[in-house]
Amino acid sequence: MGMQEIKRKFVVPGDKITEGNVRPSMNVIKVGNSIIATRIGIAEAGREGIKVIPLSGVYIPRVNDIVIGKITDHSSLSWEVDINSCFSGHLPAQDVFGRDFSPARDDMGRQLAIGDLITARIIVFDRTRDPMLTIQDKDLGKIPRGEFLKISATRVPRLIGKRGSMIQTIEQATQTRVLIGQNGIVVVTGRNPEGIKLAVRAIRMVEEEAHTSNLTQRVKILLNVPDTPQQIEGASVTQTEKLGKVDEIQSTIEEVEEEIEEELQKGEKL
């Protein structure tokens, strides 16, 4: 099978995607001369090798991912953070207070309380222990306010759009700022409650209809945005850059995903 034929090929764990001198990338393994899928999804050939884009499943942390999490607890030395995964994040107290942190002197609850939202970067994770986080980089830290919602982590690339086009369109039309974590957590902030509500509606539309064609046009209709080419400069450019290679993933699975989901539902009924 040629590299071009791999595009948009539906696979399940154990399926042989291809064979030969090709490099395994994401959600695949190499067995002998064959590349085998380890997740349900769409197999693709890219510059980095053969990968499978998962259609569903929990968020698996990766080093340098930018995530949004909620403080759920703290020990004497770190905060525990819900990052929408089967793993909990840990934010060391020294990351916030500095090296001279003293559990006896410094009140962790005054800095970050249970329920607070933070934007953080994963700095250590090897699957043998929970990931360690930092909030020391630019644009990271406590999120003071905002409308909190969860989407599937697999929908994040579609919500961002190519070069940040989708999310910038939503932000400009609703006069909001949308923070997106690669873990599928989204926080919408703005001065106008109606603008926030409209942005949330648009985000939900992207999540629910990510597999369909002409989604960008339907989002623009919802937002009452003229469908004309324009140079968009928005607040999320820095954040989009921070999300790294996430927008390189094919963000439109279109009708193939819809067919796959239907087939999966049929299989569950058998």
C-alpha positions as CSV (number, residue, x, y, z in Angstrom):
1,M,0.0,0.0,0.0
2,G,1.4,3.4,-1.0
3,M,1.7,6.4,1.4
4,Q,-1.0,8.3,-0.4
5,E,-3.5,5.4,0.0
6,I,-3.1,5.5,3.8
7,K,-4.8,8.9,4.0
8,R,-8.2,8.8,5.7
9,K,-8.0,5.0,6.3
10,F,-10.2,3.8,9.2
11,V,-8.4,1.4,11.5
12,V,-9.0,-0.4,14.8
13,P,-6.4,-1.7,17.3
14,G,-4.5,-4.6,15.7
15,D,-5.1,-3.5,12.1
16,K,-2.0,-3.5,9.8
17,I,-1.8,-0.1,8.2
18,T,1.1,-0.7,5.9
19,E,4.5,-2.3,5.7
20,G,7.9,-1.5,4.5
21,N,10.5,1.1,5.5
22,V,8.2,3.6,7.1
23,R,8.5,5.2,10.5
24,P,5.9,4.7,13.3
25,S,4.6,8.0,14.8
26,M,1.5,8.3,17.0
27,N,-0.9,5.6,18.2
28,V,0.9,2.9,16.2
29,I,3.7,0.3,16.7
30,K,6.1,-1.4,14.4
31,V,6.0,-5.3,14.4
32,G,8.5,-6.8,12.1
33,N,8.0,-5.0,8.8
34,S,4.4,-3.9,9.6
35,I,2.9,-0.8,11.1
36,I,0.0,-1.8,13.5
37,A,-2.7,0.5,14.9
38,T,-3.1,0.8,18.6
39,R,-6.2,3.1,18.7
40,I,-9.5,3.4,16.8
41,G,-9.2,6.2,14.4
42,I,-8.0,7.5,11.0
43,A,-4.6,6.4,9.8
44,E,-2.5,9.0,8.0
45,A,1.0,9.3,6.5
46,G,2.8,12.5,7.4
47,R,6.3,14.0,7.5
48,E,6.9,12.4,10.9
49,G,5.7,9.0,9.8
50,I,2.5,6.9,10.1
51,K,0.1,8.0,12.8
52,V,-3.5,7.3,13.9
53,I,-5.7,10.2,14.8
54,P,-8.0,8.9,17.5
55,L,-11.8,9.4,17.2
56,S,-12.5,9.1,20.8
57,G,-10.9,8.4,24.2
58,V,-9.5,10.2,27.2
59,Y,-6.8,12.8,27.0
60,I,-3.3,11.3,27.4
61,P,-0.8,14.0,28.6
62,R,2.3,14.8,26.6
63,V,5.3,16.9,27.7
64,N,5.0,20.5,26.6
65,D,1.2,20.3,26.1
66,I,-0.6,23.4,27.2
67,V,-3.6,22.4,29.4
68,I,-6.3,24.0,31.4
69,G,-6.9,22.4,34.8
70,K,-9.0,22.8,37.9
71,I,-7.4,22.7,41.4
72,T,-9.0,19.8,43.3
73,D,-6.8,19.5,46.4
74,H,-3.3,20.2,47.8
75,S,-0.8,18.5,50.0
76,S,1.9,20.4,52.0
77,L,4.1,20.5,48.9
78,S,1.9,20.6,45.8
79,W,-1.5,21.2,44.3
80,E,-3.5,18.4,42.6
81,V,-5.0,19.5,39.3
82,D,-7.9,17.9,37.3
83,I,-6.6,18.0,33.7
84,N,-9.5,16.0,32.2
85,S,-7.5,12.8,32.0
86,C,-7.1,9.5,33.7
87,F,-4.0,11.2,35.2
88,S,-4.0,14.0,37.7
89,G,-1.6,16.9,37.3
90,H,0.6,18.1,40.1
91,L,1.8,21.6,40.5
92,P,4.7,21.9,42.9
93,A,4.4,24.7,45.5
94,Q,7.9,25.9,44.7
95,D,6.7,26.6,41.1
96,V,4.5,29.4,42.6
97,F,6.3,30.5,45.8
98,G,9.9,30.0,44.6
99,R,12.8,28.0,46.1
100,D,12.4,29.5,49.6
101,F,8.9,28.0,49.9
102,S,8.1,26.9,53.5
103,P,4.9,24.8,54.2
104,A,4.8,26.3,57.7
105,R,5.0,29.9,56.6
106,D,3.3,30.0,53.1
107,D,-0.5,29.6,52.8
108,M,-1.0,27.6,49.6
109,G,-4.8,28.1,49.8
110,R,-4.4,31.9,49.4
111,Q,-2.5,31.5,46.2
112,L,-4.6,28.7,44.5
113,A,-7.8,27.5,46.1
114,I,-9.9,24.4,45.3
115,G,-12.0,25.2,42.3
116,D,-9.6,27.7,40.8
117,L,-8.7,27.3,37.0
118,I,-5.2,27.5,35.7
119,T,-3.4,27.3,32.4
120,A,-0.3,25.2,32.7
121,R,2.3,23.4,30.7
122,I,3.2,19.8,31.3
123,I,7.0,19.6,32.0
124,V,7.4,15.9,33.1
125,F,5.4,12.8,32.2
126,D,6.5,9.2,31.6
127,R,3.2,7.3,32.3
128,T,4.7,5.8,35.4
129,R,3.5,8.7,37.6
130,D,1.2,11.7,37.3
131,P,2.4,14.6,35.1
132,M,4.1,17.6,36.7
133,L,3.0,21.0,35.7
134,T,4.4,24.6,35.6
135,I,2.7,28.0,35.4
136,Q,5.9,30.0,35.1
137,D,5.8,30.5,31.3
138,K,4.2,33.5,29.6
139,D,0.4,33.5,29.4
140,L,0.2,30.7,32.0
141,G,-1.2,30.9,35.6
142,K,-4.5,31.4,37.3
143,I,-7.6,32.2,35.2
144,P,-9.5,34.8,37.1
145,R,-12.9,34.2,35.5
146,G,-14.7,32.8,32.5
147,E,-17.2,30.3,31.2
148,F,-15.9,26.8,31.6
149,L,-16.7,24.0,29.2
150,K,-15.3,20.6,28.1
151,I,-15.0,19.3,24.6
152,S,-13.4,16.1,23.3
153,A,-9.6,16.6,23.1
154,T,-9.8,15.2,19.5
155,R,-11.9,18.2,18.5
156,V,-9.3,20.8,19.7
157,P,-7.6,21.0,16.3
158,R,-10.9,21.6,14.5
159,L,-11.8,24.3,17.1
160,I,-8.5,26.1,16.5
161,G,-8.7,25.7,12.7
162,K,-5.8,26.1,10.3
163,R,-3.4,28.8,11.5
164,G,-6.0,29.6,14.3
165,S,-8.6,30.7,11.8
166,M,-11.7,29.2,13.4
167,I,-11.1,30.4,17.0
168,Q,-10.0,33.9,15.8
169,T,-13.3,34.1,13.8
170,I,-15.3,33.2,17.0
171,E,-13.3,35.6,19.2
172,Q,-13.7,38.6,16.8
173,A,-17.4,38.0,16.1
174,T,-18.3,37.7,19.8
175,Q,-15.8,40.1,21.4
176,T,-14.5,37.4,23.6
177,R,-11.2,35.7,24.4
178,V,-11.2,31.9,24.2
179,L,-8.5,29.9,26.1
180,I,-8.1,26.4,24.8
181,G,-6.2,23.5,26.5
182,Q,-5.0,20.6,24.4
183,N,-6.8,18.5,27.0
184,G,-10.2,19.7,25.8
185,I,-10.9,22.3,28.4
186,V,-12.1,25.6,27.1
187,V,-12.6,28.9,29.0
188,V,-14.5,31.8,27.4
189,T,-14.0,35.3,28.9
190,G,-15.5,38.6,27.9
191,R,-17.4,41.7,29.1
192,N,-20.7,41.0,27.3
193,P,-22.7,38.0,28.6
194,E,-24.5,37.7,25.3
195,G,-21.2,37.5,23.5
196,I,-20.0,34.7,25.8
197,K,-23.2,32.8,25.2
198,L,-22.8,33.1,21.5
199,A,-19.2,32.0,21.6
200,V,-20.2,28.9,23.7
201,R,-22.8,28.1,21.1
202,A,-20.3,28.3,18.3
203,I,-17.8,26.1,20.2
204,R,-20.5,23.5,20.8
205,M,-21.4,23.6,17.1
206,V,-17.8,22.9,16.2
207,E,-17.6,20.0,18.7
208,E,-20.8,18.4,17.5
209,E,-20.4,18.9,13.8
210,A,-16.6,18.6,13.4
211,H,-17.0,15.7,11.1
212,T,-19.1,17.5,8.6
213,S,-18.2,19.6,5.6
214,N,-18.8,23.4,5.2
215,L,-18.6,23.8,9.0
216,T,-16.7,27.1,8.8
217,Q,-19.5,28.6,6.7
218,R,-22.2,27.5,9.2
219,V,-20.3,28.9,12.1
220,K,-20.0,32.2,10.3
221,I,-23.7,32.2,9.6
222,L,-24.4,31.6,13.3
223,L,-22.1,34.5,14.2
224,N,-23.4,36.7,11.4
225,V,-19.9,37.0,9.9
226,P,-19.6,37.9,6.2
227,D,-17.9,35.0,4.4
228,T,-15.2,37.1,2.8
229,P,-11.4,36.6,3.0
230,Q,-9.7,38.9,5.5
231,Q,-6.5,39.1,7.5
232,I,-7.4,38.2,11.1
233,E,-5.2,39.2,14.0
234,G,-6.5,38.0,17.4
235,A,-5.5,37.5,21.0
236,S,-5.1,33.8,20.5
237,V,-2.2,33.9,18.1
238,T,0.4,33.5,20.8
239,Q,-1.7,30.7,22.4
240,T,-2.1,29.0,19.0
241,E,1.6,29.0,18.5
242,K,2.1,27.5,21.9
243,L,-0.2,24.6,21.0
244,G,2.7,23.6,18.7
245,K,2.0,20.9,16.2
246,V,-1.6,20.3,17.3
247,D,-2.9,22.4,14.3
248,E,-0.9,20.2,11.9
249,I,-3.3,17.3,12.6
250,Q,-5.9,17.0,9.9
251,S,-8.7,19.0,11.5
252,T,-11.5,17.9,9.1
253,I,-12.3,14.2,9.2
254,E,-15.6,15.2,7.5
255,E,-18.0,12.5,6.4
256,V,-15.6,9.7,7.0
257,E,-15.8,10.1,10.7
258,E,-19.6,10.2,10.6
259,E,-19.6,6.9,8.7
260,I,-17.2,5.4,11.1
261,E,-19.3,6.4,14.1
262,E,-22.4,4.9,12.5
263,E,-20.5,1.6,11.9
264,L,-19.3,1.6,15.5
265,Q,-22.9,2.1,16.7
266,K,-24.0,-0.8,14.5
267,G,-21.3,-3.0,15.9
268,E,-22.4,-2.2,19.4
269,K,-25.9,-3.4,18.6
270,L,-24.8,-6.7,17.2
